Amino acid sequence: MKSIACLSLCLSLLTVPLAASSQPSSSVTRAEVRAELAALARVGYNPGTANDEDYPSNIIAAQARVRDLQARQNPDPGGYGSQTGGSSETGK
């Protein structure tokens, strides 16, 4: 019985690193993180002066200001996909 317990412990110790390495890696690049931090700084968010008590609400408000600013700069055309300036003909 002691050998079965030891074997199961060894197998579990060997499978933990495999499970940890199978986690999907983050698809966010370093450049994207820097761009997001720059956008937050442009709307007035400074993590160095943030208060721990106000942290969640401060960052959420700053992210909302960034989304509003981006929406004003890039308005939605109102439909799916991009607008094209082409024409089409039917018939022979």
Rosetta blueprint (number, residue, H / E / L):
1 M L
2 K H
3 S H
4 I H
5 A H
6 C H
7 L H
8 S H
9 L H
10 C H
11 L H
12 S H
13 L H
14 L H
15 T H
16 V H
17 P H
18 L H
19 A H
20 A H
21 S H
22 S L
23 Q L
24 P L
25 S L
26 S L
27 S L
28 V L
29 T L
30 R H
31 A H
32 E H
33 V H
34 R H
35 A H
36 E H
37 L H
38 A H
39 A H
40 L H
41 A H
42 R H
43 V L
44 G L
45 Y L
46 N L
47 P H
48 G H
49 T H
50 A L
51 N L
52 D H
53 E H
54 D H
55 Y H
56 P H
57 S H
58 N H
59 I H
60 I H
61 A H
62 A H
63 Q H
64 A H
65 R H
66 V H
67 R H
68 D H
69 L H
70 Q H
71 A H
72 R H
73 Q H
74 N L
75 P L
76 D L
77 P L
78 G L
79 G L
80 Y L
81 G L
82 S L
83 Q L
84 T L
85 G L
86 G L
87 S L
88 S L
89 E L
90 T L
91 G L
92 K L
